[in-house]
Amino acid sequence: MLESGEELSEVALEAQLDTESWHLFGKWSVLIERDERAILHGLIRSVRLKSLRNQYKEHSRLADQLSRSNDPRFIEELRICQDLQELIKQWSA
């Protein structure tokens, strides 16, 4: 993730975004001027955070279901939840 005051390069952004978000970024980049990129990066951050939070909810729900049925796969779902929490923390900073 970026340090305070550090600019978000397109290479770093591409590595962090899913395919759909990256394509949206490309379309928006063509439509706006360079001065407005900060706004675009804020929008991308919002989209990414929403996606990560939705994934977290889904994996949490699945982990709960697997745990209730004594399925050992719930441990993997918990690991995924922890990874998603870390990503959410990074993207929220």
N, C-alpha and C positions, 0 to 999 in steps of 0.2 A: 504494500500500500504506500501511499505518498506521505512524505513528511510535510509538516506545516510549511506553507509557502512554496512548495515544490509544484512545478507545472506537470500536468498530466499529458504525457506524450501519446501519440496515436499508437505507438508500438506497445506501450504499457497498457493502454486502454484495450487494445485488441486481445491481449493476453488474459484480461480479466472478464471480458464480456462473452456471453453466449452468442451463437451465430446470429440469431434474430436481432439482438440488441446492437451487434456490430454493423449489420446492414442498415438499421435505422440511423445509427451514427453517421454512416457514409452518406445517406440521403440528406440528412440534416446539415452535414458539413458543406455540401454543395450549395444549399439554400441560404446559408447565413454568412455574414462577414466574420473575419477573424476576431474582431472585438467582441463578438457575441458568443464566442466559443465557451466562455466561462458559464454562460447560461445553459448551453448545450451540455456541458460536462455535469452540471447540476441535475439536468433532466435525466441524463444517462445514469447517474448515481441513484436517483429516485427509482427509476425502472429496475435497476439491478437489485436494490434493496427490497423492493416489493417482490421480485422473483425469489430472492433468497428466503424471505420470510414465508412465502407460500410453500416453498420446498420444505422448510423447517416444520411447518404445521403438518404437512402430509407425512413426513417421516416420523414425527412425534406420534401422530395418530396410529401409524402402522406399528411403531415400536410398542405402543400401549396394547394394541390388539394381539400382537405376537406374545407379549409378556403374559397377558391374561390366559392365553392358550398354552402356556409353558413351552413355547417354541423358542429354541436357542438362537434363532436368527434375530431376535430382538436386540441382542448385543451389537450386532452389525448396524442396525438401525440407530441405536444410541450413539455409536461412533459417528455415523453420518450426521446426526443432530449436533454433535459437538463440533464437527468440522464446519457445519453451516453456521453455528453460533459464532465461531471465530471469523468467518467471512463477513457476517453481518456486523460484527464489531469493527473489522477493518474498514468496511465500506461506510460505516457510520462516523468514522473519525474525521 
